[in-house]
Amino acid sequence: MLDQANYERIRRILPVLQNPDPQLAREFRQAAYFARLPAGRDVFAEGDEPDSIALLISGVVRVYKIGYSYFSAFTGISVAARRAG
């Protein structure tokens, strides 16, 4: 559960929480939590069944596709990088 200060921090950057229905705000605060992840940690992998959503508050996230190429057995193609905060 998010405390009021962290809820306000997220509310400022997440449009759906700008003027939310009170029930939505309450349910969001009860279900949401902060997680600090070490550099290089995977948040989601291709094929994962989603049971949550990750919001980047600060730091850098890189999205990439792992695959195979004709010339090498393994390639990792960086699709995008994004910095927040």
The 8 nearest C-alpha neighbors of each residue, nearest first, counted from 0:
[[1, 29, 28, 31, 32, 30, 2, 27],
 [2, 0, 28, 32, 6, 5, 31, 3],
 [1, 3, 5, 4, 6, 0, 28, 7],
 [2, 4, 6, 5, 7, 1, 28, 8],
 [5, 3, 7, 6, 2, 8, 1, 9],
 [6, 4, 8, 7, 2, 3, 1, 9],
 [5, 7, 3, 9, 8, 4, 1, 10],
 [8, 6, 10, 4, 5, 9, 3, 11],
 [9, 7, 5, 6, 10, 11, 4, 12],
 [8, 10, 6, 11, 7, 12, 13, 5],
 [9, 11, 7, 16, 13, 12, 8, 6],
 [12, 10, 9, 8, 13, 7, 17, 14],
 [13, 11, 9, 10, 14, 8, 17, 16],
 [12, 14, 10, 15, 16, 11, 9, 17],
 [15, 13, 17, 16, 12, 10, 11, 18],
 [14, 16, 13, 17, 19, 18, 10, 12],
 [17, 15, 19, 10, 14, 18, 13, 24],
 [16, 18, 14, 15, 19, 10, 11, 13],
 [19, 17, 16, 20, 15, 14, 21, 10],
 [20, 18, 16, 24, 17, 21, 23, 15],
 [19, 21, 23, 22, 24, 18, 16, 25],
 [22, 20, 24, 23, 19, 25, 26, 18],
 [21, 23, 25, 24, 20, 26, 19, 27],
 [24, 22, 26, 20, 25, 21, 27, 19],
 [23, 25, 21, 27, 22, 26, 19, 28],
 [24, 26, 22, 28, 23, 27, 21, 29],
 [27, 25, 29, 23, 28, 24, 22, 30],
 [26, 28, 24, 30, 29, 25, 31, 23],
 [29, 27, 1, 25, 31, 26, 0, 30],
 [28, 30, 0, 26, 27, 31, 25, 1],
 [31, 29, 27, 28, 0, 26, 32, 1],
 [32, 30, 28, 0, 27, 29, 1, 33],
 [33, 31, 0, 1, 34, 30, 28, 29],
 [34, 32, 35, 31, 1, 5, 0, 54],
 [33, 35, 36, 32, 53, 37, 31, 54],
 [36, 34, 37, 33, 38, 57, 58, 56],
 [35, 37, 34, 40, 38, 42, 39, 41],
 [38, 36, 40, 39, 35, 41, 34, 42],
 [39, 37, 40, 36, 59, 41, 60, 58],
 [38, 40, 37, 41, 36, 60, 61, 42],
 [41, 39, 38, 37, 42, 36, 43, 60],
 [42, 40, 43, 39, 44, 36, 38, 37],
 [41, 43, 40, 44, 53, 36, 39, 60],
 [44, 42, 41, 47, 45, 49, 46, 53],
 [45, 43, 47, 46, 41, 42, 48, 64],
 [44, 46, 47, 43, 64, 65, 48, 63],
 [45, 47, 44, 48, 43, 49, 64, 65],
 [48, 46, 45, 44, 49, 43, 50, 42],
 [47, 49, 46, 50, 45, 43, 44, 51],
 [50, 48, 51, 47, 52, 43, 46, 44],
 [49, 51, 48, 52, 47, 53, 43, 30],
 [52, 50, 49, 53, 48, 31, 30, 54],
 [51, 53, 54, 50, 49, 31, 43, 42],
 [52, 54, 55, 51, 42, 43, 34, 56],
 [55, 53, 56, 52, 9, 13, 57, 33],
 [54, 56, 57, 53, 83, 58, 60, 59],
 [57, 55, 83, 84, 54, 58, 9, 12],
 [58, 56, 84, 83, 55, 59, 82, 54],
 [57, 59, 83, 82, 84, 60, 56, 55],
 [60, 58, 82, 81, 83, 61, 80, 57],
 [59, 61, 81, 80, 82, 62, 58, 55],
 [62, 60, 80, 79, 63, 81, 59, 77],
 [63, 61, 79, 78, 77, 80, 60, 64],
 [62, 64, 77, 78, 76, 61, 65, 75],
 [63, 65, 76, 75, 66, 77, 78, 62],
 [66, 64, 75, 74, 76, 63, 67, 73],
 [65, 67, 74, 73, 75, 64, 68, 76],
 [66, 68, 73, 72, 74, 71, 69, 65],
 [67, 69, 71, 70, 72, 74, 73, 66],
 [68, 70, 71, 67, 72, 73, 74, 66],
 [71, 69, 68, 72, 67, 73, 74, 66],
 [72, 70, 68, 73, 69, 67, 74, 66],
 [71, 73, 67, 68, 70, 74, 69, 66],
 [74, 72, 67, 71, 66, 68, 75, 65],
 [75, 73, 66, 67, 65, 76, 68, 72],
 [74, 76, 65, 64, 66, 77, 63, 73],
 [75, 77, 64, 63, 78, 74, 65, 66],
 [78, 76, 63, 79, 62, 75, 64, 61],
 [77, 79, 63, 62, 76, 64, 80, 61],
 [80, 78, 62, 61, 77, 81, 63, 60],
 [79, 81, 61, 60, 62, 59, 82, 78],
 [80, 82, 60, 59, 61, 83, 79, 58],
 [83, 81, 59, 58, 60, 80, 84, 57],
 [84, 82, 57, 58, 56, 59, 55, 81],
 [83, 57, 56, 58, 82, 55, 59, 81]]
